[in-house]
Amino acid sequence: MNNSKKILVGEDSSVILNLTKSILSFENYQMKAAKNGKQVLDMLEKEDFDLILMDLNMPVLDGASCTKLIRDLDDPTKSKLPIIAITGNMNNYTMDEFRKLGFDDFIQKPLDYDKLLATVKKFLI
């Protein structure tokens, strides 16, 4: 896989970021990290990505608000990027509610290696 896909991860936990990076690099995905929703938007403005993994609970700008702003972007490619929610309180939301927030899918914390890869691969065929 010489043309590796770029994934932007919005997550304020260094532990989750390191785990995610290990999992994704094992599959040759490139990963960039942002610690809050504002950084996600800043990075998205400067670079192209193939997918976003977005924590719901981040400082400065939370994942749901950030996702809404991405969906409202004028750039048709960036506004339609697959965005996967990462959450520790998945039970508070139904898949329908995640979709209404603008997410394409979700992954429950603590992260499961196989689930993370399967979910990412589903969108990056």
N, C-alpha and C positions, 0 to 999 in steps of 0.2 A: 504494500500500500504506500506508494511514493507520494501520492497526493493526499496527505493526511488531512482529516477534517479538523476545523478549529472550533473549540467549545469554550464559551465564556461561562464562568461559574461565579455567580453572585452569592457569597456565603461569608458570614462574619466569624465563623469558627475555624481556627487554624487546623484543628484536628480533622474536621470534615474536609477541608481543602486538601490537606496532605493525603488523606485516604483517597479522595476523588482523583487527585493527580496520579497517584500510584496505579489505580485501577485503569484510568483512561490512557496513561502512557504505555501500559502493558499492551494495549490494543492499537498503539501508534496514533492516538488522537493527540492533537496539540491542545493545551489548556492555558487559558489566561484567567487570573483570579481578580475579583473585585470584592471589597469588604462591605460595600453597601450599594443601594440602588442608584445613587448619584454616580458612583464610579462605574457602574454597569453602563449607564447612559453615556458617560464621557468616553468610555472605551469603544462602545458601539458606534459612536460618532466618528471615531478615527480609524476603526478597523472593521473588516468583514468577518463574520462568524457564521458557522453552519448550524449552531444550536446553542441555546442558553439553558443552564441549570440554575434555578433561582430559589434561594431560601425565602420563605415567606416572612420570617422575622429578622429584619436587619435594621441597624441604626441608620439615621439620616433619612433614608427613603426605603420603605419596606417593599418586599417582593411583589405584592399585589398592585401597589401604586406604580411601581416601576414598570410592571408588565402592561398596565393600562397605557402608560406614556409610550411604550414601545409600539403597542398596537395602533396608537394614534399618529405615529410618525408618517411623514409624507413619502419617504422612501418605500416603495412597494415591496422590495426584497426584505429589508430589515423589519418592516412592520408585520411580515408574515413568517418570520423565523420561528421554528419550533421552540417553545419555552416549556420546560418541565419544572414543576414546583418541587421543592425539597421541603418537607415539613415533619416536625415531630408530633404535631397534633392533627394528623390527617382525619381523625374521627370527627373533627368539628366541621368537615366539609364533605359534600358528595361530589362525584365526578362532574355532575351538572354544574355545581357551584364553582368548581375549578375552571370549567370551560367558560362560565359567565365572567370570571375574573380575567380571562384571556389565556389561560394555560392550556397546553395541548395534552398534558398528562401530569402525573405526580409520582414521587418516590417518597416512601416513608423513612424517617430516621428511627433508629440507627440504620445507616445505609447497608444494604445487602449487595454484595459484590455482583452476584448474578443478575439481580433485579435491575441494578444501575446499568450494567452493560446491555441487557436485553432491551431496556427502555430507550437508551441512547441509540442503539442499533436500529430499532424500529423506525426512527426518524432520519437516520443517516445511511440509508441503503445505498 
